[in-house]
Amino acid sequence: MNDVAVRALRDDEFRSAHRLFRAALHAGPGTDEEWERVRPVFQPGRVLGAFDEQLVGTARSMDAELVVPGGARVPLAAVTGVGVRADRTRRGVLTGLMRTQLAELAGRGVSAATLYATEGPIYGRFGYGIAGRARSYTVSRQRARLRPDAPEGGRIEMLDLDEAERRLPEVYSALPLRPGMMSRDRWWPGLFAGMRSGDDPAVALVHHGADGPDGFALYRVSRDSGMSATLRVVDLHSGNATAFAGLWRFLLGVDLVDTVIARNRPLDEPVELLLTDPRACETTELTDETWLRLVDVEAALAARTWHGAPLVLEVTDPVLDHNTGRYRVGPDEVSRTDEPADAALGVAELAMIFAGGWLPSALVDAGRISVLDPGVAVRLDELARTRRAPWCGTFF
């Protein structure tokens, strides 16, 4: 479809884009009250629309910062709200939106983009790769008991939602963030819009340690037709082991609850290690979490920490030509080079190993990274080594 024009939408067009996106997810248009709650997350200049004679597709992003291995932060676009009208799918509308968005991000110096994918086959062709994975798990409250040596200390404070909306952004911004996590400056209104909707009670907690607030959790409790109830963790972050254990000690002590469900949590989150019976925590799902797109490969590579001996990576980017080339990558330097390549990979594969979500050797074995010398695979693993599994933990 060559006659589709893509442009940034005016503020008075945002709600039409929101309706189109909801329709693409088979949801109704939403009420006026719901729109007023989510309207603040629509950032001017970041909402795109695709038009033939009318709006047929949309995509938007929020400005943020991405934490990379080593703790540095780079400019990030959190991409969301991507949808195409049902009678215009598979006609190039999405391609036009994605290419326009990536060009715009590159033009203003954004280093990376990230998104949650509704379907697996879509975004790889635009240079996105699975950057991190997550697990969901269920904890039986009747069986779960914290070990006597579990970290202990601090106190829990309960907040109403209005107070939580005022205070939690500051708590989150002060926490140490792992690779893959992002700043949340424009994100909070959407979370609390969801917390205020529905009939299930919503609760907010803050954990206070010796130096002040160092963790928080939000959860909802739902009850079936009988007496059993399920506590669903909506958001939980902690700055240290004591805060993590303290939040879980509270959650497992909530009365009249049978099951605690936590979805899309870090792969290495150690809930089982806190329990006298590790099997009281059962993993129910492993899935991809965020997909990452390196918009400025050189800037992104230079921002993170590398280990071991330098290697030359030959990167191919089918959408953003400026990224295609060879990069010498090591602990002391990242630079473009004409030296022979030790490994060749696409920009999507580079995104997959960038934050530590996949061992490079696994991608070599899968045929997604090419090496002439098999020993390079081990050197790549050392080069990209990270201490913690990447995780975003901010659904947008």
C-alpha positions in Angstrom: 0.0 0.0 0.0 2.0 3.0 -1.3 -0.5 5.7 -0.7 -0.4 5.6 3.2 1.0 8.7 4.8 2.5 8.5 8.3 2.8 11.6 10.5 2.8 12.6 14.1 -0.7 13.1 15.4 -2.1 16.3 17.0 -3.2 16.2 20.6 -6.9 16.2 19.5 -6.3 13.1 17.5 -4.8 11.0 20.4 -8.1 9.5 21.4 -8.9 8.3 17.9 -5.5 6.5 18.0 -6.4 5.0 21.4 -9.7 3.7 20.1 -8.0 2.2 17.0 -5.4 0.5 19.2 -8.1 -0.9 21.5 -10.1 -2.2 18.5 -7.0 -4.0 17.2 -6.9 -5.8 20.6 -10.6 -6.6 20.3 -11.5 -4.2 23.1 -14.2 -1.5 23.3 -13.4 2.2 22.9 -13.3 2.9 26.7 -15.3 5.4 28.7 -14.6 9.1 29.0 -13.4 8.5 32.6 -10.9 5.8 31.4 -9.6 8.1 28.7 -9.0 10.9 31.2 -6.9 8.6 33.3 -4.7 7.3 30.5 -4.4 10.5 28.5 -1.3 11.7 30.4 0.8 8.8 29.0 0.2 10.0 25.4 3.3 12.1 24.8 3.1 15.0 22.3 5.1 14.3 19.2 5.5 10.6 19.9 2.1 9.4 18.7 2.1 8.4 15.0 -0.8 7.8 12.7 -1.0 6.1 9.3 -3.6 7.6 6.9 -5.0 6.7 3.5 -8.1 8.9 3.6 -8.6 8.2 7.3 -6.7 6.9 10.3 -5.8 3.2 9.6 -2.9 2.6 11.9 -1.0 4.0 14.9 2.1 3.5 17.0 3.4 5.6 19.9 6.3 5.7 22.3 7.3 7.3 25.6 10.7 8.8 26.3 12.6 7.0 29.0 16.1 5.8 29.9 17.3 2.2 29.7 19.7 0.7 32.2 22.5 -1.2 30.5 25.0 -3.7 32.0 27.4 -1.7 34.2 24.6 0.7 35.4 24.8 3.4 32.7 21.6 4.7 31.2 20.9 5.5 27.6 18.0 7.3 25.9 15.1 4.9 25.3 11.9 4.9 23.4 9.3 2.7 25.0 7.2 1.6 22.0 3.5 0.8 22.6 0.0 1.3 21.2 0.9 -0.3 17.9 -2.3 -1.3 15.9 -3.7 -1.4 12.4 -7.3 -1.4 11.5 -8.6 -4.8 10.7 -9.5 -4.0 7.1 -6.0 -2.5 6.4 -3.8 -5.3 7.8 -1.0 -6.9 5.6 -0.9 -4.0 3.3 2.3 -2.3 4.5 0.7 0.0 7.1 2.8 -1.5 10.0 6.0 -1.3 8.0 5.4 2.3 7.3 4.8 3.1 10.9 7.8 1.1 12.2 10.2 2.6 9.6 9.0 6.1 10.2 9.3 5.7 14.0 12.8 4.3 13.8 14.0 7.0 11.5 12.5 9.6 13.8 14.2 8.0 16.9 17.6 7.9 15.1 17.2 11.5 14.1 16.9 12.7 17.6 19.7 10.6 19.1 17.7 7.8 20.9 20.0 4.8 21.5 17.4 2.1 21.8 13.8 1.2 21.6 11.9 -1.5 23.5 8.5 -3.1 23.3 6.3 -5.9 24.5 5.2 -8.0 21.5 1.7 -9.3 21.2 2.8 -11.7 18.4 6.2 -13.3 18.0 6.9 -13.1 14.2 6.2 -9.4 13.8 9.1 -7.3 15.1 12.2 -9.3 14.2 12.0 -8.0 10.7 12.4 -4.4 12.0 15.5 -5.3 14.0 14.0 -6.1 17.4 15.2 -9.1 19.3 14.1 -10.8 22.6 16.3 -9.0 25.1 15.0 -10.6 28.3 12.7 -13.4 29.4 10.4 -13.7 32.4 8.7 -16.3 34.4 5.3 -16.5 36.1 4.8 -18.5 39.3 2.2 -19.4 41.8 2.9 -19.7 45.6 0.7 -21.8 47.8 0.1 -19.7 50.9 -0.8 -22.8 53.0 2.5 -24.5 52.2 4.8 -21.5 52.0 6.8 -20.7 55.1 9.8 -18.4 55.2 13.0 -20.0 56.4 14.2 -18.9 59.8 17.4 -17.5 58.1 15.5 -15.4 55.6 16.6 -11.7 55.8 14.5 -9.8 58.3 14.2 -6.1 59.3 12.4 -2.9 58.4 8.7 -2.4 58.4 5.7 -2.4 55.9 3.5 0.7 55.4 0.2 0.4 53.6 -0.9 3.3 51.3 -4.2 4.2 49.7 -3.9 4.5 45.9 -3.9 8.3 45.9 -1.0 8.4 48.3 0.8 5.6 46.4 0.5 7.5 43.1 2.2 10.5 44.8 5.0 8.5 46.6 5.9 5.4 44.6 7.5 7.2 41.7 10.1 8.7 44.1 10.7 5.3 45.7 11.2 3.6 42.4 13.6 6.3 41.1 15.8 5.8 44.1 16.1 2.0 43.8 19.1 0.3 42.1 17.9 -1.0 38.8 19.1 -4.1 37.0 20.0 -4.2 33.2 16.9 -4.0 31.1 14.9 -1.8 33.5 13.8 1.7 32.6 12.9 5.0 34.0 9.1 5.5 34.5 8.6 9.3 34.4 5.6 9.2 32.0 4.4 5.7 32.9 2.7 5.9 36.3 -0.7 7.3 35.3 -1.4 4.2 33.2 -0.6 1.9 36.1 -2.8 3.7 38.5 -5.6 3.9 36.0 -5.6 0.2 35.9 -5.4 -0.2 39.6 -8.5 2.0 40.0 -10.5 0.0 37.5 -12.3 -3.2 38.2 -14.0 -4.6 41.3 -11.1 -6.4 43.0 -9.6 -4.5 45.9 -6.1 -2.9 45.1 -3.5 -2.5 47.8 -0.2 -0.6 47.8 2.8 -1.3 50.2 6.1 0.4 50.9 8.9 -1.3 52.8 11.0 0.9 55.0 14.6 0.0 55.8 17.2 1.6 57.9 17.8 4.3 55.4 14.2 4.9 54.3 11.9 3.4 51.6 13.7 0.6 49.8 10.9 -1.4 48.1 7.2 -1.5 47.3 4.5 -3.8 46.0 1.0 -3.4 44.5 -1.5 -6.2 44.5 -5.1 -7.2 44.0 -7.2 -9.8 45.7 -9.9 -11.7 43.8 -12.4 -14.2 45.2 -14.3 -16.9 43.4 -17.8 -18.0 44.1 -16.6 -19.9 47.2 -14.3 -18.7 50.0 -11.0 -19.2 48.2 -9.1 -16.0 47.2 -6.1 -15.3 45.0 -3.7 -12.5 45.6 -2.1 -11.2 42.3 1.1 -9.2 42.5 0.8 -6.3 40.0 4.1 -4.6 40.7 7.0 -5.4 43.1 10.4 -3.9 43.3 13.0 -4.0 46.0 16.4 -2.4 46.5 18.0 -5.1 48.7 17.5 -8.7 50.0 15.8 -7.5 53.2 13.2 -5.5 51.4 12.5 -8.3 49.0 12.0 -10.8 51.9 10.0 -8.3 53.9 7.5 -7.7 51.1 7.1 -11.5 50.5 6.7 -12.0 54.3 3.8 -9.6 54.2 2.2 -11.1 51.1 2.4 -14.6 52.4 0.8 -13.4 55.7 -2.3 -11.9 54.1 -5.3 -13.6 55.7 -8.1 -15.4 53.7 -5.8 -15.9 50.7 -5.0 -19.3 49.3 -2.7 -18.6 46.4 -0.3 -15.8 45.4 0.3 -15.3 41.7 3.2 -13.3 40.3 3.5 -12.8 36.6 6.4 -11.8 34.4 9.0 -11.7 37.1 12.8 -12.0 36.7 14.1 -15.4 35.8 16.5 -15.3 38.7 14.1 -14.0 41.4 14.8 -16.2 44.4 11.4 -16.7 46.0 12.0 -20.5 46.3 15.2 -19.9 48.3 13.2 -18.0 51.0 10.9 -21.0 51.6 11.2 -24.1 53.8 9.5 -26.0 51.0 10.8 -24.7 47.6 8.0 -26.6 45.8 5.5 -24.3 47.4 6.5 -21.9 44.6 5.6 -23.4 41.2 6.7 -21.9 37.9 3.7 -21.8 35.6 5.1 -20.0 32.5 8.4 -18.9 30.9 8.0 -16.3 28.2 9.8 -13.5 26.4 9.5 -10.2 28.1 10.8 -7.1 26.3 12.1 -6.9 22.8 15.0 -4.5 22.2 16.0 -2.6 19.2 19.4 -0.8 19.1 18.8 2.4 17.2 22.3 3.7 17.6 24.5 0.6 17.7 27.8 2.4 18.4 26.4 4.6 21.3 24.6 1.6 22.9 27.7 -0.6 22.7 29.9 2.1 24.2 27.5 2.6 27.1 27.6 -0.9 28.6 30.4 -2.8 30.4 32.3 -5.5 28.5 34.7 -8.2 29.7 37.6 -10.2 28.5 39.5 -9.7 25.2 38.2 -7.4 22.5 36.4 -8.8 19.5 35.4 -7.3 16.1 31.6 -7.7 15.5 30.2 -7.2 12.0 26.7 -5.9 12.3 24.0 -5.8 9.6 21.0 -3.6 10.0 18.3 -3.9 7.2 16.4 -0.8 8.3 18.9 1.8 9.6 21.9 1.7 7.3 24.1 3.9 9.6 24.3 0.9 12.0 25.7 -1.5 9.4 29.5 -2.0 9.8 32.2 -3.5 12.0 32.8 -2.6 15.6 35.8 -3.4 17.8 34.2 -4.1 21.2 36.1 -4.6 24.4 36.4 -3.4 28.1 38.4 -0.3 27.2 37.0 0.7 23.8 34.1 0.5 21.4 34.9 1.9 17.9 34.2 1.4 14.3 37.0 -0.5 12.5 38.0 -2.0 9.1 39.7 -5.0 10.8 38.5 -8.5 9.9 35.4 -9.6 11.8 35.5 -12.3 14.5 31.7 -12.7 14.4 28.9 -11.6 12.1 25.3 -11.0 13.3 22.2 -9.0 12.6 21.1 -6.1 14.7 18.3 -8.2 16.2 20.8 -10.8 17.4 23.0 -8.1 18.8 20.0 -6.8 20.8 19.5 -10.4 22.2 23.0 -10.6 23.7 23.3 -6.9 24.5 21.8 -7.0 28.0 22.7 -10.5 28.8 19.4 -12.2 28.0 21.1 -14.9 25.9 24.5 -16.5 25.7 26.1 -15.6 22.4 27.2 -19.2 22.1 23.6 -20.3 22.1 22.9 -18.0 19.1 26.1 -19.4 17.4 24.7 -22.9 17.9 21.4 -21.8 16.5 23.0 -20.4 13.4 22.1 -16.8 14.2 25.7 -15.6 14.8 28.4 -16.6 12.4 32.0 -17.3 13.5 34.9 -18.6 11.5 36.7 -19.9 14.6 34.6 -22.0 17.1 36.6 -20.7 20.0 35.1 -17.2 19.3 31.8 -18.4 20.8 33.4 -18.8 24.2 35.1 -15.5 23.9 31.8 -13.9 23.0 30.2 -15.3 26.1 32.9 -13.8 28.3 32.7 -10.5 26.4 29.0 -10.1 27.1 28.9 -11.6 30.6 26.5 -10.1 33.1 25.8 -10.8 36.7 22.0 -10.7 36.7 19.4 -11.7 34.2 18.0 -8.7 32.4 14.4 -7.7 33.1 12.3 -4.6 32.4 9.5 -5.1 35.0 7.5 -2.1 33.5 4.7 -3.2 31.3 3.6 -0.5 28.8 
